[in-house]
Amino acid sequence: MGKIEDSEVQLRLERFKDAAKQAGVKLTHQRLEVFRELASSLEHPDAETLLRGVQARLPTVSLDTVYRTLWMLNNLGLICTLGPRRDSVRFDANIAPHHHYVCVRCGLVRDFESADLNALPMPPRVEGFGSVVAFHVEVLGICDECAMQQPNERWPQDYRQPQVTSRSTS
């Protein structure tokens, strides 16, 4: 895995410690090591990759502990997710160009079309990573039904900005 500079990792760790203290979350050695492994990586690793890295230092850490820690970090707004949501991989038979609205509370997904989004130019920085096969915009929000059922629930910090994710059309 690619590594982040030590000074940046330390800043991220301090942010984690402060957020945990404010939320009343216990700072266990395992939680710190899971966060340290993620905070040190440029690769956006999955839970299994993080497990292997943490096990090099803490052989008894479990995959369940890694997942529980990651979702706790997500709920604290210290990390964000990419790709499939926590419950399951989602599939879509609509292969026409379109985008998605996703409710961050219940997981509702709705397709929408947008000529304006389809016409967005690809940033040169993205093109520098390699060829682009396709892209779609994932708009994250709270659907009307969830908003009516839980009007005062906290808006997760990591969902404040719309995210653009790539999607292969092959």
Buried (B, 14 or more C-beta within 10 A) or exposed (E): BEEBEEEEBEEBBEBBBEBBEEEEBEEEEBBBBBBBBBBBBEEBBEBEBBBEBBBEEBEEBEEEBBBBBBBBBBBBBBBBBEEEEEEEEEEEEEEEBBBBBBBBBEBBBEEEEEEEBEEEEEEEEEEEEEEEEEBBBBBBBBBEEBEEEEEEEEEBBBBEEEBBEEBEEE
